[in-house]
């Protein structure tokens, strides 16, 4: 059954018009009145809905039963990533959403090739958020991860809280003094939230790496191979979501 993100309150029995994006997708698929679709609004679970009217640019549905299906991982993992160049950031957002990322923070770093600011940064953020929505519709996720506004790494690190009550924090580091990510993860409970910082092509600069460590980010590595920036971030995400204490 086709799935669509509908960021509106959903109540069984109500009739509503789908947001423009979802309505456009219904029309592209040539769905017709009487057909059933699935709606989710990011608040948990999903609803069956029946198409009741197809206009030239609008679609009305009647919301059916709520299904409390939850496909979200037990651990929330937030990725803070030095943006890779070209289309690799698009690919990272899509695949991270499929895996179950909690949120994504795009960062400017010393080695970043991609530089965004102003209107261009806003458009990219909206583009990546739309990609996250589409990935959730495809993969069955019912909570859309937030793609945050593009930030500067140094400024973000300096304002990051250093208290011990927040998520556990790690940084993928090419410098000496690291431990395997798997070893660090096995010290956490299965539900401990994690913030994972990774660099762009070329990794973080020595100064950025040192600043991250000073702000409580534990330096970790993924093994002897040097992975592309987007591959490294996704590998760290997958491991963080998969590894539980004692397993």
N, C-alpha and C positions, 0 to 999 in steps of 0.2 A: 504494500500500500504506500503511495507517495507520502513523504513526510515534509512538513513545512514549518518553519519558525514563525511564530505569531506572537510578538511581544506585547500582548494585551491580556487583561484578566479573562480567564476562560471558565465558564460555568455551564454545566450540563443543562441543555434546553434552550440556551440563548441563541439568538440569531445575530450574526455580525458580518461586517464587510472585512475581508482580508486586507492587511496592509499591502501597499502597492507592489512590493517585491514578491510576496507570496502569490498575489493575484496574477502577476505577470508569469510566474512559473506554472501556475495552474493552466493558464491559457496556452503557453508554449507546449505543454504536454497534451493539449486538446482534450482535457477532461470535460465531462458533461454533467448537467444537473442529475442528481440521483446517485452519482458516484461518491464513494467514501474516500476520505483522506485522513491523515494523522496530523494533528497540530501539537506543538509544544511551545511553551513560553519561557523556558529557562528556570521555572520555579519548582521543577521536579515533576516527574511523570509526564504523561501525554494524554490527549483526548482524541477519540474518533470523532470525525465531523462529516456531515453530508452536504455536498454542494446543492444549493437550492436555486441559485440564479447566476447566470453568466452574462455580464454586460460587455460593452465594447472594451472597457478598461477596468472593470470592477467585478468582483466575485463575492457572492454572499454564501454563507454556510450556516448550518445549524449544528451547534456543538453537542456531541453525544457524550458517552460515558468516559469517565476519567480512569486511566490505567496507571497505577503507581509503579510503573516499571522504572528501575534505576540501573543504569549501566556505568555509573561513575566509579572511579577507583576509590579505595579506602583512604589513600593518602593524597593530599592536595600538593601538587608540585608546580611551582611558579618558575618560569624560565626568564632570566634576564640575559639578553643576547646582544653581543656586538653584531650589528646587522651585516650579514653577508651581501655581496654585490649581485647585480643582475637580477635574475628571477629566483635566486636561491632562497631569499626571505619568504617569497610566496610559498615555495615548496615547504619550508620549515613550518610556517603557520598552519598549512593544510595538514601535514603529517603529525605535528604536535597535537592538533585538535583531535585527530583520529585516535591517537594514543590515549588522550584524556588529560591534557595539560590543564592546570587551573587558571593560569593567566600567562601572558607574554609581554615582556617589557623590551621594546627595541631601544638599543643604546648606541650613541656615538662614542667611539673610543679612539685612542691615538692611532691605531692602525686601520681604522674604518675607511673603506673606499666609498661607500654610500654615505652621502651627507644630505640631510633633509632639514628644512626649516620652513616656518611660516605656512602658507597655503599648501605648498607641496607636501609638507609633513602631514598636515591634516588630511589631505586627499589619500596619502599612502596609508595612514591609520584607518581611515574609513574602508579602503580597499581590503586591507588585511582583516578587518573585522567582518566584512562581508564574506571573505574566504572562510573564516572560522564558522560562520553561520552555515554556509554551504556544506562544509565538511561535517558538521553535526547532523544536518539533514540526511547526508549520505550514510554516515557510520552508525547512526542510532543513538548518538549522545543527546541527552535531554537538558544539558546545561552548557550554554555557550561560553567559552573562555573569553575573558576581556583582553583585547589587544590594547595596551595602554599607549598614551602619547609618547612620541619619541623623546628621549631624555639624554642628557650628557652623563657619562659614566661617573666621572669624578664628582660631579655635583650630587648625583644620586647616592653614591657611597657615603659622602660626607654627611648627608642628612638621614641616612638609614639608621633606625634605632639600634642600639647596642645591648638592649635588655635581653635577658635570658628567657623571657616568657614567649617570645615570638617563634617563628619557624626556624628550624635548623638551617644553617647556611653553608654552602660550599662553593668553591671556585675551581673550575677546571684550569689547572696550572701547568705550564711547561718548565717552571723553575724547580730547582732542587727542594727537597723537604716536603714531598707530597706522600700521600698514602693512597692505596687503591680506593676508588669510589665505593666498591662493593664492601670493603672492610668498614668504611665509615658508616654506610647505610645500615649495616648489621648491628651497629650500636644504638640505633634508633628504634622506637616502637613502630609497629606497622602503620599507625595513623598519624605519626608526627609529620606536620607539614614541612616542606623543604623548599628553599629558594636556591636555585642553581644558576650561578653566573658563568657564562662562557664568552670567549672573545671572538672577534671576526677572523678573517684570513690573517695569518701571522700571529694570532693570539693576542693576549693582553701585553702591554708594555711592562717592563720591570717595575716602574713606578705604580702603575695601576694594580699589578699583582700584589705589591707590597701594601698598597692602601686597602685593598680588599681584605688582606690578612689582618691588618690592624683594626678593621671594623668587624672582626669576628667570623669572617668567611674561612672555613677550613680548606686548605689546599688539597686537591685530590687529582688523580689521574685515571685514565681509562686503559692503561696498558702500554706496551712498547711501540705500538703503531701511531703515527701522526695522522689523525683523521681530519677531513675537511670540517670547517667550522659548523656547518649545518648538521653534518653526520655526528659530530661530537655532542652537540646539544641534544639531538634526538636520542642518541645512545644513553646519555645520562638520564634523560627523562624516562626512557623505557626501564632502565635498571631501578630507578627510584620508585617507580610504580609497581615493579615486580617483586623486589626483595623485601622480605619480612624477617624480623628477628627470629632466629632459630630455624630458618628454612634455607 
